[in-house]
Amino acid sequence: MVSRSLGQAVRWAEQVLAEAGVESARTDALLLAGHLLGLSRGEVEARAVIGADEPAGYAELVAQRARRVPLQHLTGVAHFRYLSLAVGPGVFVPRPETEVVVQAVVDELRRRLAEGVHRPRVVDLGTGSGAIAASVAHEVPQARVHAVELSGSAHAWAAENLRGSRAELVRGDLRTAFPELAGRCDVVVSNPPYIPAGAVPREPEAREHDPALALYGGGEDGLELPRAAVASAVRLLRPGGYFVMEHAEVQAGAVARILTGAGFTGVTGHQDLTGRDRATAGRRPDAATDGRMSP
Ligand SMILES: C[S@@+](CC[C@H](N)C(=O)[O-])C[C@H]1O[C@@H](n2cnc3c(N)ncnc32)[C@H](O)[C@@H]1O
């Protein structure tokens, strides 16, 4: 095979990926080269300018990406907020919209700390790679973080990502997890599966590589698992506790009604970075305003 320069190879890869429908073709072409060379995207561009060679294995990696294997499965890394998380087959690749959900959690925890709550307690329902739990543990080290995941393979990825973080990780069902924490949590957060059974993700990366257990929420509206997450939040939160959950844009109204129906107050939508309603939050009434609340 005729050898190519790095610059030529990256231009070829960009074209191949664009033809395969990859939206971020140039970025992916650079990141795949960077993965092989142990360089950042900017460093790859700089090396290309000075005429470095194409790294071994590049064409093969680009061919896999052209078959729409997720970039993160090929590099083994998903960048999420301040962390680089290990990901691969068997686990949901964390998405940028979930970073906004984490921000809502971090803001609430910092508020609690400012009010004098010593070590606020957070539960992440359906933790997947551990993205939310690991970020919260990293950004609010005073928080006590607990996470639950049903899938064995996702649980293994989460264990790797939460190693050394002091967060508690259990394998189990979000419907019943953490009975010992009932009424003792300051924040419950979830990015549950929420796609309706009949709807299929448009992007092949999600459709063919994210686990079905991570995508489909159950029921015609996809809201069976989100409803279960709300019920668990009611069970786990202390009076005045905060709940935030990600969902599809079209589900914003339904999720707000579910939260209101479950007794949450101050139910508020949160937008992702492109302005779409992708999360809803609410507060469990405090004991003074609701006699049914647990102590
Ligand atoms: C959409 S993914 C989100 C993963 C991660 N929280 C994130 O934001 O990247 C939903 C996760 O919930 C898990 N899950 C599905 N049903 C569950 C259940 N009944 N109990 C606990 N976890 C569940 C899936 O395996 C998957 O990891």
The ligand as a Gaussian input file, in Angstrom:
#p B3LYP/6-31G(d) Opt

LIG

0 1
 C      -30.552000       6.245000      29.154000
 S      -29.445000       5.229000      30.034000
 C      -28.660000       6.483000      31.036000
 C      -27.351000       6.073000      31.612000
 C      -26.632000       7.195000      32.382000
 N      -27.413000       7.604000      33.540000
 C      -26.382000       8.394000      31.498000
 O      -27.047000       9.421000      31.684000
 O      -25.520000       8.323000      30.627000
 C      -30.533000       4.410000      31.185000
 C      -29.859000       3.394000      32.100000
 O      -30.853000       2.812000      32.959000
 C      -30.599000       1.420000      33.084000
 N      -31.850000       0.752000      33.483000
 C      -32.882000       0.350000      32.700000
 N      -33.864000      -0.191000      33.443000
 C      -33.447000      -0.134000      34.732000
 C      -34.024000      -0.527000      35.976000
 N      -35.232000      -1.078000      36.031000
 N      -33.312000      -0.326000      37.097000
 C      -32.064000       0.244000      37.058000
 N      -31.467000       0.632000      35.914000
 C      -32.146000       0.455000      34.761000
 C      -30.088000       1.022000      31.716000
 O      -29.398000      -0.195000      31.759000
 C      -29.216000       2.227000      31.368000
 O      -27.911000       2.059000      31.826000

